[in-house]
Amino acid sequence: MGLPVTIYRSTDAGAPQLVTGKPSSWINILKKVLVEGYGDKLPLGWTVEFEDTGTRSIVFRNSLADGGSGCYVKFYSVGGSDNNYTALGIKVAQSFSDINTFVKGLGARGMENPTGTNDWEIIGTSRGFYISSLTSSDSMGITGSSGPKHQCYFVGDIQSNTANDSAPYTIVSGSSTNGDDNAAEGLNYFNNNLYADFNNTDGSSGRTFYNFLKSSFYQASNSPNGNAEQLGINHVMSPVMIYGATSQNTSITAPYMRGTVPGLYMSTFAGYRTESWPHEITQDDVKWVLLKSYHSPQMWVNTGNWYD
């Protein structure tokens, strides 16, 4: 049986706010969403393992009781300050011996928080979640491929294809480096490639960096402004699969088909560029949330159960 999914937004009643892009605001948001809850919304069920308010750093752990890997994720101010619109670093690891010491850590990513980015969206479970920075007044189609970045990342456990995978945790992004990238592209960026770094499935030493496509029918640019429902067009939703190169991923410790990104699907229809955020549809009695994206909004999060 899978895990239920909850949607959290800055527009919710009683939601904590992203005040001028400060790291301390992000940390407060994450504590409310992952651990404490707010308004009428319960938390996702993660725990706080370490926190240093002086450097605006905090480490969360996902739920072993719910079948999670017990992975750790650190959120921190890049540079340590609490200045307006400061980048927020994100780094996952098998564990931490203290707030600054990673055990089998993977490449960091960052929320850039450009000026004017004061809204957020988190969709997830006790094992993994999507985190987005955005401007609510902007339409679903983000224009341009440079300048301020409205980023979305998946953080936590994937749906692994390997039984007893000891390292299903990662950050899914649009950054092509396996090192730390605090100015990374989100998974909602304008290109068709996604990237995820993994430790070996059996717990042995070794990492593999996966470069995979969102979909064979992704439209990188020039997608229409139309609304599929108003046009009478049906969506065909395809899960986003994490796979590698056959020359690289040939063993059970780094399999060619690592798994799928929980809840993430690509539709055969690209559009919605001028629609207001948020945009949701119900299909097969399940709510689907459209991710705000560059050029081509066609990435959806299925909010039915994950990890079935």
N, C-alpha and C positions, 0 to 999 in steps of 0.2 A: 504494500500500500504506500502510495506516495505522500509527499508533504504538501500541505496547503500553502498557497501563495498569498501574500499581502502586498497591497500597493500603498505607498506613502508619498505624499507630495507636500510641497511648501504651501499649497493652497488649502490644505485640510484645516478644519477647525482645531485650534489649539496646537498646530504644528510649530516646531521651533523654526526660526528663520535664519537664513544665510545673510548675516549682516555685513554688507560691503566686502564679501568674499574672504572674511577672516578665517584662518585655521581654527581658532577657538570656537567659532560658530559651527564649522563643519564637525568638529569633535562633539559638540553638544547635540547636533542633529543625529550623528551616528549612535551616540549613547542612548538617545530617546528611541530610535528605530530598532536598534539591535538588542538593547538590554532592558530599557525602562518602560517604553510605551509613552503615548501622549493622547490627550483627548479620549475618544472612545476606541482607540487602536492599541491592541496588545503588541508587545515587542516580538521580534523574530525568534529570540531564544538563544542568542550568543552570550558570551560572558566576557567581562573585562579581566585581562590577565595582568597588565601593567599600565601605568599611566604616569606621565611626567608633565604636570601643568606648566612648569617653567619653560620647557622646550616645545610645548604644544604637541605632545606625542602620546599615542595610546595604542595598545595592542588588544585585539579581540580574538576570541577562539570560537570556532563553530561547534555544534552540538554532537558529541559522541553518542549521546542517548538516542538521537534521531537518525543514527546511521552515518553521521559525518566522519570525516577523516581526523577531526580534532586539529585541523590546520589553524595557524595563527596568521593574522593580518595586522600590519602596523600602518596607521595613518599618522602623518607627521607634517609639521610646517617645514617646507624646504628652506633651510637657512635658520630656522628656529624662531623667527619673529612672528608677531601677530598683527602685522601691517595689513592694511586694506588690500584685497585682491592678491594675496600671496598664494603661490602654488601649494597644493596639498599632496604630499607624496603618499604612495600606496605600495606596500611590499608584503608579499606572502612568504611563509616559511613553514617547514614541518614543525618547528618549535622555536622558542626563544629561551636562552638561559637568563637573560635580563632584557630590559627594554631596548638595548642597543646591540645585542649579540644574537645573530641569526643562526639557526641550525638548518642547513639545507635550504637557504633562502633563494628566491628566484628574482629575476629582474624587476626593479621598481618601475612604476608608472606615476603619472601626476595629473591632478586636476589643476589647470592653469588659472581658473577663476579670473578671466579678463574683466576689466571695468564694466560694470553694468550687469554682470551675471549674478543675480540675487535670488534665483529660484533653483529648485532641486526636485529630483524624483528618485525613489528607491523602490525596487520591486524584488521580492525575494522570499526566502525561507530560512530555516535555522542552519542550512548548509551552504547556501550561496545566494548572491543577490546582484542586481544591476544597480549601478549608481550613476546618476546623470547630473551634470551642472547645466543650467540653461537660463534663458530669459523668457518668461512666460508670455510676454507681449509679442515675441517673434512667432511667425508661422511655422508649420511643421517642416517645411523645406528650408534648410539653412543655405544661404547663398555663399559662393566663393569657396576657395580652398586654402586661403591664407587669412591672416588676421586673427581676431578673437575666436577661440575654440570653445564650442559647446560639446563637452565630451561625455561619452557613456562607456563604462567598463563593466564586464562581468568579473566578480571576485568570489572565489570559494571553490567548492567541489563541482566538477563536471559530472555528467552521467557517463561513467566509464564503461567501456566494452570489456574490460579485463576483470575477471572475478577476483575479489580480495585485493584490488589495486590499493597499495599503501600510500600512493601519492597522486590522487585525482585533483588536487587543488592547483589553482593557477590564477592569472589575470588574463582575460581575453581582451585584446586591444588591436589597434591598427598600426602599432609600432613594430618595425622590422629588426630591432636589436634585442638580444637576450641580456643586455646589460641594463643598468639603471637609466631610465629616460623620464625625467621629470617634466618634459614638455611633449609627451607622447600624444599620438593621435588616438582617439577613441574608436570603438568598434563601429561607430556611426559615421566615420569619416567617408570621404568621397570615393575611395578606391574599393576594389573587390576583394582585396586580401585581408585576412585576419591572421593574428599570431598569438601563440600561447606557449609558454615554457613549462616543462614538467620534469620532475625527478623520476628516477626509474620506478616502475610499478612494484618491484619486489623489495624496495628499501635499500638496494645496493647503491654504491656511489655512481653518479652519472646523471646527466641532464640531456634532454632533447628539446630543441626549439622547433615547433611545428608552424609551417606556413601553409595556410589552406584558404580556399575560396568561400565567400559567403554563399554563392550560388552561381550556376551557369547562366541564369537569366537575370543577373543583377544589371541594372542600368546606371552607369556611372554618371551620366549627365543627360540633360534634355528630357527628363521625365515629364509627363503632363501634369497639369494642375488638377486634373479631374478627381472626382470622388467615385470609387468603384460602385458603391451602393446606389448612388444617384444615377449612375450610368447603366445599372443592371448587370454589372460584370461580377462574376464569382471569383473569389480568391482560391487558389490552390496553394496551400502552405507547405513548405518544404523545410525540414529540420536542418540546422547548420551542423555539419559533421566535421570533427577535428581529425584530419588525416595528414600523413607525411609523405615523404618521397620513398619509393620502394628501395632505393639504394641506401637509404638512411635508416629506415624503420623496419627492421626485419626480424626482431626478436621479441619475446614476450615482455622484456623489460622496457622496450620502446616500440610498441606495436605500430604497424602502419595505420590502423584505424584506432585512434585513442578513445574516441567516444563522441558525444554530442554536447553542445552548449545548452544547458537546461533551459527549456522554455523558449529558445530563440528559433524563429522561423523566418524564412524569406517568402514573400508572396510573389506570384506570377504577375501581379499588378503593381506598378510603380506610379505614384501620383501624390495627391494630397498636399502638394507644395504650399498652397495658400490656405489650407485648413488651420484652424486655431488649435493650440495645445490646451489640454490633452485631447487625443482622438482615440476612441475605443469603438469596437464593434463586438457583437455577440454572434458566434458561429458555432453550431453544434452544441448549444447550451453552455459555451465557455466564453468568458470575456477575453478579448485580445487587445493589447495596448500597442499602438503604433509608436515607434521610437522616433523622436525628432532627429533628422539626419541631413547631411549635406547632399544637395542635388536630388537625391532619389529616395524619398521615404517609402520603403517597402519592407522594412524589418519590423517584425511583430514579436511581442512577448506573450506567450500563452499563459494565462493566470490560473489554469486548472492545476492539478497536482503535478509536482516535479518528482523525479527520482522513483518512478513506478518500478 
